[in-house]
Amino acid sequence: MVNAGDTAWVLASAALVMLMTPGLAFFYGGMVRSKSVLNMLMMNFVCLAVVGVLWALYGYSWSFGNDKFGGLVGDGEFAGLANTIGHFVGVGSDAAPWPGADALPALTFVMFQLMFAVITPALISGSIADRTKFWAWTLFVAGWATLCYFPVAHWVFAFDGFTGPDNVGGWIANTLKAEDFAGGTAVHINAGAAGLALAIVLGRRKGWPRDRMRPHSLPFVLLGASLLWFGWYGFNAGSALGAGDLASVAFTNTTLATCTAVLGWLLVEQIRDGKPTTLGAASGAVAGLVAITPACGYVAPMGALAIGIIAGALCAMAVGLKFRFGFDDSLDVVGVHLVGGIVGTLLIGFFGDNDVNSAALGENGLFYGGGWLQLGRQAAAAGSVMVYSFLVATILGLAIKYTIGFRVNAEAETTGVDEAEHAETGYDYSALGGRAPVGTSAPVVDPAGADAPS
Amino acid sequence: MKLVTAVVQPHTLGAIRDALEHLAILGMTLTEAQGYGRQKGHTEIYRGSEYDVDLIPKLKVEVVCADEAALAVFDAIALAARTGRIGDGKVWLTPVEHVVRVRTGERGADAV
């Protein structure tokens, strides 16, 4: 019943997706100033710790449990990971009743989906870089995952009859029948809208936009983007939940869209600014990966090439929006993830090709003989996730802002959030040593006791 | 004794060292400095937004020498650091009251 090949691929994919969160940490960490690099890394890394715990306690169950409230959220049947060991997920048919001939162990699916739940809140952190209290952020991650990610993952990723023979899934996947292969809505639009909300709730960094904040390590940015690209194969091709043709299509499309998105971003820069930049190449890659995420299992390779170049060029232009509207989305979560997610989600309505994926629930896109119906479904899904996430993030953000405070004080922001929040600095190139504060007794390090203080 | 201080383009260091070796000046102190003068900085671009870098990397060279050698050192550095373009920097000469070589305790002109 369990398909060993599929299981191996999905487990490996889970590990690949896990690597994306540290990769994102370096992508973001290189873009901030050297005095806040540790805070940026920590805001990402802590998502692994916090969301991992919540996922086991109730997150997986709320996302993939049998539906409660008409497609809005799952029930508690898997709370505490009950009913998972020795259980399966899969698709039944007349020939092979649920979980079908190619089932996965339930915990394989639990771990794979966990990594999506981890990276989605981590993506938000880029919009509030350089100024955020660590524990306030951690609290926000727990709240937003609970109130926003778990329900939205249910809307988008929980298909009828997958985690149980009679389990009912979420409304976007099963009722609206919008297509989102790996998380254009549930991950990128979701995180992008929350990022916009938090950038507004926390407000601008001191001196922005008059003082420009130069990225302190572009090699980190490119390294992080490369790790993201690598991990994204698990994200997209792993979302086929099997090691077969569909995974290969998703893998191919992920590659091709990313290639053209890099070129698209660099061409916009060459025309607009006169130079192709490293940051542009890294950003273009991420924009392409974002945009192909919802589409990678529904379009043909030539469609992926088109989606990539459109996303790369549009996102390169969209990162300027924050200056026009005056919100300090520090690392362009809106310009890359919200815009890229919307582009990819909507373009399924043009490039969707049901010959690619026979299991697809949707209609062909406009360029493949379909009508406007699928584009309308895509827009409805994108819009509802965007509005819901923006509202939840705004309310949670304001609640934290007016209770424990979300932002470090002005002095800490000037001296550096690393020192203020973590009592560390990222880099020490000085030969001068530190010493214990006056009055503290120094530990005796000489085992012979010859130099021990008397 | 005199202190010759020069703030120059970093890439002229090799020429300055060669020139001072010809004068048998055996030591100097270097500091990586930043500054601005008439030379304009450059503009960097990050995701389309321009970032003006107006503090430019410079090299600060300091040489303490005997009174008789001071002008030769001064001229040698000024000549070696010259490219003829804006941003070549400045060289200046100041008197030094007293010097001690820490290792030997030699003082005054013997110490330089």
Chai-1 contact restraints between the chains, C-beta under 6 A:
chainA,res_idxA,chainB,res_idxB,connection_type,confidence,min_distance_angstrom,max_distance_angstrom,comment,restraint_id
A,R212,B,Y51,contact,1.0,0.0,6.0,A-B,restraint_1
A,R214,B,Y51,contact,1.0,0.0,6.0,A-B,restraint_2
A,D273,B,I45,contact,1.0,0.0,6.0,A-B,restraint_3
A,L279,B,Y46,contact,1.0,0.0,6.0,A-B,restraint_4
A,L279,B,R47,contact,1.0,0.0,6.0,A-B,restraint_5
A,V319,B,R47,contact,1.0,0.0,6.0,A-B,restraint_6
A,G320,B,G48,contact,1.0,0.0,6.0,A-B,restraint_7
